[in-house]
């Protein structure tokens, strides 16, 4: 048996094991999978520290206010995030969206800032400043700095330029003690939910989440495990582990030991059901290719039907690469967060 065949045999064995006696979409299966998923992400402390929010900066922008805030997350860690507040919110109290950046130079990349914190002068890149698009919809937007990016990098990586991340060493260190970087980012994002639910002017029952690429991972899996998220937009990530994460060399922050023994990616994202889920995939995306994304979407349609919410999942398969599309996703969010519930499924 050659090396390639050996690796294929392992994924085949995992597929057989996870489907033994399983009824996809059943309440029993969903409950067991949610518990197993949380365990595989790593054991983190359950007790919550006081948020201790600190306002670092406040700036008037065109149509909104941009605040830079720092909160406590867990085990002595503190996380900075930009909070964008519209001059005229969609409602009072307003819906809120947690916006999660992918690989790059951190949260500044989605709020219209250059790596040095100055206002953006050039092309916004694959993120397309989507946090600004959200605040202009009338939402309060929280854009956390995910661990390993921007100001939350190891000192050695900060010396190599703004685009250099600390994912590998962070992920490796966490894996060696039975945790994952994905798990840490998800737990910290839950603290952003805590912050928004306690913030004046925010409707605690209308909080959505939106992320691209690695931020899509955090957005989708946070929503899968935290029912406080009303709906989720996952851009440039939803796929099959076997045909994306295992098909090329990805950043180590994507890997969750033992996950294929429990589920493929669509079933994990399916834990969001019956709450809303919107997927984006570009037809020339080489990081998370279109083919596996379409397969994942097909499986999610079945899972949502089994959960009694066939119209709550929608896919936008657009012409483009590994990038945020935005338009259809924003229209979908508007319907879920600010309009009566009359949600239709299918492709955008």
C-alpha positions, -999 to +999 in steps of 0.1 A: +000+000+000+015+034-010+014+065+012-015+080-007-036+049-004-028+046+033-041+081+040-072+074+019-078+042+039-077+062+072-104+087+060-125+058+047-122+040+081-132+072+099-162+076+076-174+041+084-170+045+121-189+078+124-219+065+104-223+033+124-257+034+139-260+072+133-292+088+122-281+122+106-301+151+119-318+132+148-320+149+181-300+122+198-272+124+172-271+162+173-268+163+211-240+137+211-222+154+183-223+188+199-208+174+231-181+155+212-173+185+191-169+208+221-146+182+238-124+178+207-119+215+205-102+212+238-109+216+275-111+253+285-122+268+318-160+271+323-159+299+347-163+334+332-141+363+342-155+398+345-153+414+310-137+445+324-143+465+291-119+493+285-124+520+258-091+526+241-102+550+214-134+566+199-136+581+165-164+597+145-165+582+109-188+587+079-222+575+092-209+556+122-187+557+153-157+534+156-147+524+191-116+504+200-124+483+231-106+457+251-122+429+271-111+401+293-117+366+278-103+337+297-073+327+318-059+362+320-061+369+282-075+402+270-089+407+235-092+440+215-120+446+191-134+474+171-171+482+178-188+501+150-220+519+160-243+534+133-254+570+135-289+557+128-293+521+139-318+498+122-339+496+154-337+506+190-323+484+205-304+475+173-294+441+160-257+433+162-233+413+141-199+398+151-175+402+121-145+379+120-115+385+098-095+357+081-057+354+076-041+388+071-032+416+095-062+413+119-093+432+127-081+464+112-084+447+078-122+446+079-128+481+094-111+502+068-077+506+084-042+500+072-019+478+093-005+509+111-040+520+121-043+548+095-074+551+073-073+528+043-059+544+011-058+514-012-077+482-022-095+465+007-085+431-006-105+398-001-122+411+031-137+441+014-141+460+047-172+440+053-176+453+089-182+487+074-208+473+051-226+458+081-226+490+102-241+508+072-269+483+073-277+497+108-262+470+129-238+474+158-207+455+147-181+439+169-149+430+151-126+410+175-089+405+168-085+367+166-056+352+185-025+350+164-031+381+142-024+418+144-015+428+179-021+393+193+010+377+178+042+364+193+069+391+194+091+372+169+063+374+143+056+411+149+092+418+137+084+402+103+057+425+091+019+429+096+009+399+075+029+374+094+007+354+118+015+333+149-009+305+141+016+276+138+033+280+171+001+289+189-017+259+174+012+235+181+015+246+217-022+242+223-023+208+206+005+195+228-017+201+259-049+188+244-064+220+231-069+236+197-064+272+184-099+269+168-113+261+203-095+291+218-108+314+191-144+301+195-143+305+233-130+341+229-157+349+204-183+337+229-170+365+251-177+390+224-213+377+225-213+383+263-201+419+256-228+426+230-256+411+251-246+435+280-241+466+259-268+493+260-285+498+226-281+462+214-309+437+212-295+406+230-318+383+210-307+395+176-270+388+173-256+373+141-221+363+131-202+366+098-167+355+089-145+347+060-119+319+055-104+312+090-130+337+103-156+316+086-144+286+106-148+306+138-182+320+128-197+287+117-185+267+147-193+294+172-228+294+159-229+256+159-221+255+197-237+287+210-275+291+206-273+328+214-263+333+177-294+339+158-279+333+123-246+329+106-228+339+074-199+316+065-178+329+035-150+310+018-149+281+043-178+256+042-166+225+025-156+189+033-126+183+055-115+154+032-115+176+001-102+208+015-083+207+048-068+173+039-063+180+002-036+206+006-013+222+032-035+244+053-027+266+083-024+245+114-052+264+130-077+244+109-069+210+124-090+194+152-077+160+163-102+132+159-129+153+143-134+129+113-142+101+137-172+122+147-184+141+117-176+158+084-178+196+082-214+198+069-228+179+099-209+202+123-223+233+106-257+216+106-258+219+143-268+255+137-302+243+124-329+254+127-313+288+130-303+305+097-271+297+078-258+315+047-228+302+027-206+320+002-183+303-023-164+318-052-161+297-084-123+302-086-116+298-049-084+277-046-083+276-008-118+261-003-127+250-038-162+252-053-168+215-058-165+204-022-184+236-012-214+225-033-213+190-018-213+205+016-243+227+007-262+197-006-256+179+027-267+209+046-300+211+027-307+175+038-297+182+074-319+214+076-348+195+061-343+168+088-343+196+114-376+209+101-361+241+087-355+234+050-358+271+041-333+284+067-301+276+047-290+294+016-260+293-007-244+321-028-221+305-054-207+336-071-181+344-098-150+352-079-121+338-058-113+334-022-131+366-011-161+381+004-190+386-020-214+404+004-244+417-015-268+386-012-255+379+023-263+414+035-298+411+020-303+377+037-291+391+071-315+420+067-344+396+064-333+375+094-324+405+117-348+433+108-378+419+089-406+394+096-395+358+093-404+348+058-372+330+048-367+312+016-341+286+008-321+276-023-293+293-041-290+331-041 
